[in-house]
Amino acid sequence: MTINIKKCTFEDLGLLQEISVETFNDTFQNQNSPAIMKAYLDRAFNLKQLGKELLNNCSEFYFIFLNKEVAGYLKLNFNDAQSEKMGNDSLEIERIYIRGKFHKRGLGKYLMNKALDIAKDQNKEKIWLGVWEKNENAIKFYEKMNFVQTGTHSFYMGNEEQIDFIMTKTLI
């Protein structure tokens, strides 16, 4: 089993969109109406929006490969790109998305370790993320990685408000 992580470039935009839609849909379609899912996917993962995110100097995307096949990706936000005002001493993990057929192979841990390495290299004091309160598997994973719930924030799927737990890990 060969695992590699590669920083995404603008040339990866189409593949990034494909994986974004696939993984988000697979994870959340059973808990949301088709209309709400379509509206969110069309807004959050259209090529213009993803292109803007890829070109943001305060965001980074990384593909993870298993045996040369793209298995998922990581999105990190720094400084003003963070979805909550957490300060410049923080790094946000906005997305760890793994394709369904690659689940349960430890790839999320590889991406988490990549995020932690980047945060430490940039002398960040903490790393944080938002996770839907009903995503029990993800919450358990983050707890195993020593993240603790430090707050909540609203996440909107269409007009429907959902609650995300803010989970934080102190690095110093």
VEXGUTI-792456 format. One record per residue (C-alpha): x negated, y negated, z negated; residue number from 1. Coordinates in nm, 3 decimals. Layout:
// VEXGUTI-792456
<rec <X,Y,Z>,NUM>
...
END
This chain:
// VEXGUTI-792456
<rec <0.000,0.000,0.000>,1>
<rec <-0.158,-0.326,0.118>,2>
<rec <-0.027,-0.654,-0.023>,3>
<rec <-0.129,-0.996,0.111>,4>
<rec <-0.010,-1.348,0.039>,5>
<rec <-0.039,-1.623,0.302>,6>
<rec <0.051,-1.991,0.286>,7>
<rec <0.330,-2.078,0.530>,8>
<rec <0.286,-2.334,0.803>,9>
<rec <0.537,-2.522,1.016>,10>
<rec <0.497,-2.250,1.281>,11>
<rec <0.659,-2.008,1.031>,12>
<rec <0.982,-2.211,1.019>,13>
<rec <1.203,-1.963,1.207>,14>
<rec <1.091,-1.664,1.002>,15>
<rec <1.127,-1.866,0.681>,16>
<rec <1.486,-1.946,0.775>,17>
<rec <1.562,-1.582,0.858>,18>
<rec <1.430,-1.456,0.525>,19>
<rec <1.598,-1.737,0.330>,20>
<rec <1.942,-1.662,0.471>,21>
<rec <1.898,-1.284,0.443>,22>
<rec <1.779,-1.280,0.082>,23>
<rec <2.019,-1.546,-0.050>,24>
<rec <2.312,-1.377,0.120>,25>
<rec <2.214,-1.031,-0.006>,26>
<rec <2.177,-1.158,-0.361>,27>
<rec <2.481,-1.383,-0.398>,28>
<rec <2.747,-1.293,-0.140>,29>
<rec <2.934,-1.060,-0.379>,30>
<rec <2.981,-1.338,-0.637>,31>
<rec <3.090,-1.617,-0.399>,32>
<rec <3.354,-1.661,-0.132>,33>
<rec <3.247,-1.631,0.232>,34>
<rec <3.338,-1.997,0.295>,35>
<rec <3.124,-2.122,0.005>,36>
<rec <2.834,-1.898,0.110>,37>
<rec <2.848,-2.017,0.471>,38>
<rec <2.860,-2.384,0.369>,39>
<rec <2.565,-2.342,0.134>,40>
<rec <2.352,-2.139,0.379>,41>
<rec <2.423,-2.390,0.658>,42>
<rec <2.319,-2.682,0.436>,43>
<rec <2.025,-2.536,0.244>,44>
<rec <1.860,-2.325,0.511>,45>
<rec <1.913,-2.505,0.840>,46>
<rec <1.594,-2.563,1.041>,47>
<rec <1.590,-2.937,0.980>,48>
<rec <1.615,-2.896,0.602>,49>
<rec <1.355,-2.618,0.581>,50>
<rec <1.124,-2.811,0.813>,51>
<rec <1.148,-3.115,0.586>,52>
<rec <1.062,-2.895,0.285>,53>
<rec <0.768,-2.734,0.467>,54>
<rec <0.625,-3.074,0.557>,55>
<rec <0.660,-3.212,0.203>,56>
<rec <0.310,-3.250,0.055>,57>
<rec <0.452,-3.172,-0.290>,58>
<rec <0.595,-2.833,-0.191>,59>
<rec <0.424,-2.511,-0.083>,60>
<rec <0.559,-2.186,0.061>,61>
<rec <0.383,-1.849,0.058>,62>
<rec <0.481,-1.532,0.242>,63>
<rec <0.410,-1.198,0.080>,64>
<rec <0.330,-0.907,0.311>,65>
<rec <0.357,-0.538,0.234>,66>
<rec <0.166,-0.331,0.487>,67>
<rec <0.169,-0.625,0.732>,68>
<rec <0.548,-0.673,0.711>,69>
<rec <0.687,-0.994,0.560>,70>
<rec <0.859,-0.886,0.239>,71>
<rec <0.959,-1.226,0.101>,72>
<rec <0.831,-1.564,-0.006>,73>
<rec <0.756,-1.807,-0.287>,74>
<rec <0.839,-2.179,-0.292>,75>
<rec <0.664,-2.413,-0.536>,76>
<rec <0.734,-2.779,-0.609>,77>
<rec <0.502,-3.035,-0.767>,78>
<rec <0.544,-3.391,-0.890>,79>
<rec <0.843,-3.566,-0.725>,80>
<rec <0.952,-3.258,-0.528>,81>
<rec <1.064,-3.084,-0.847>,82>
<rec <1.442,-3.043,-0.863>,83>
<rec <1.441,-3.175,-1.222>,84>
<rec <1.224,-3.451,-1.365>,85>
<rec <0.979,-3.236,-1.560>,86>
<rec <0.672,-3.455,-1.517>,87>
<rec <0.349,-3.423,-1.323>,88>
<rec <0.209,-3.176,-1.578>,89>
<rec <0.468,-2.920,-1.459>,90>
<rec <0.505,-2.692,-1.158>,91>
<rec <0.844,-2.563,-1.045>,92>
<rec <0.903,-2.221,-0.896>,93>
<rec <1.206,-2.300,-0.682>,94>
<rec <1.230,-1.963,-0.506>,95>
<rec <1.099,-1.612,-0.535>,96>
<rec <1.289,-1.433,-0.260>,97>
<rec <1.220,-1.066,-0.186>,98>
<rec <1.397,-0.880,0.096>,99>
<rec <1.623,-0.600,-0.029>,100>
<rec <1.426,-0.312,0.117>,101>
<rec <1.117,-0.432,-0.074>,102>
<rec <1.280,-0.455,-0.417>,103>
<rec <1.133,-0.260,-0.710>,104>
<rec <0.779,-0.259,-0.569>,105>
<rec <0.628,-0.523,-0.796>,106>
<rec <0.615,-0.793,-0.529>,107>
<rec <0.790,-1.051,-0.746>,108>
<rec <0.512,-1.011,-0.999>,109>
<rec <0.250,-1.076,-0.729>,110>
<rec <0.429,-1.398,-0.631>,111>
<rec <0.468,-1.499,-0.995>,112>
<rec <0.096,-1.446,-1.052>,113>
<rec <0.022,-1.656,-0.742>,114>
<rec <0.234,-1.938,-0.888>,115>
<rec <0.062,-1.909,-1.225>,116>
<rec <-0.283,-1.918,-1.060>,117>
<rec <-0.191,-2.233,-0.865>,118>
<rec <-0.051,-2.399,-1.177>,119>
<rec <-0.369,-2.323,-1.371>,120>
<rec <-0.591,-2.440,-1.082>,121>
<rec <-0.401,-2.770,-1.086>,122>
<rec <-0.430,-2.798,-1.466>,123>
<rec <-0.053,-2.788,-1.515>,124>
<rec <0.066,-2.753,-1.874>,125>
<rec <0.383,-2.564,-1.793>,126>
<rec <0.562,-2.378,-1.519>,127>
<rec <0.939,-2.364,-1.493>,128>
<rec <1.230,-2.242,-1.283>,129>
<rec <1.608,-2.241,-1.265>,130>
<rec <1.793,-1.909,-1.252>,131>
<rec <2.168,-1.851,-1.224>,132>
<rec <2.309,-1.749,-1.561>,133>
<rec <2.472,-1.443,-1.399>,134>
<rec <2.151,-1.317,-1.231>,135>
<rec <2.066,-1.075,-1.510>,136>
<rec <1.793,-0.887,-1.324>,137>
<rec <1.602,-1.207,-1.250>,138>
<rec <1.642,-1.332,-1.608>,139>
<rec <1.501,-1.004,-1.743>,140>
<rec <1.207,-1.030,-1.502>,141>
<rec <1.127,-1.386,-1.610>,142>
<rec <1.152,-1.290,-1.976>,143>
<rec <0.902,-1.008,-1.914>,144>
<rec <0.673,-1.274,-1.766>,145>
<rec <0.705,-1.471,-2.095>,146>
<rec <0.942,-1.741,-1.975>,147>
<rec <1.193,-1.869,-2.229>,148>
<rec <1.518,-2.054,-2.175>,149>
<rec <1.469,-2.422,-2.251>,150>
<rec <1.785,-2.574,-2.105>,151>
<rec <2.045,-2.558,-1.830>,152>
<rec <2.133,-2.752,-1.517>,153>
<rec <2.412,-2.752,-1.263>,154>
<rec <2.375,-2.583,-0.927>,155>
<rec <2.644,-2.639,-0.666>,156>
<rec <2.770,-2.380,-0.420>,157>
<rec <2.992,-2.602,-0.210>,158>
<rec <3.212,-2.785,-0.461>,159>
<rec <3.180,-2.508,-0.718>,160>
<rec <2.956,-2.584,-1.013>,161>
<rec <2.742,-2.296,-1.136>,162>
<rec <2.506,-2.304,-1.431>,163>
<rec <2.137,-2.224,-1.402>,164>
<rec <1.922,-2.151,-1.703>,165>
<rec <1.601,-2.351,-1.703>,166>
<rec <1.323,-2.116,-1.809>,167>
<rec <0.976,-2.240,-1.896>,168>
<rec <0.636,-2.092,-1.966>,169>
<rec <0.371,-2.299,-2.142>,170>
<rec <0.023,-2.254,-1.993>,171>
<rec <-0.200,-2.433,-2.246>,172>
END
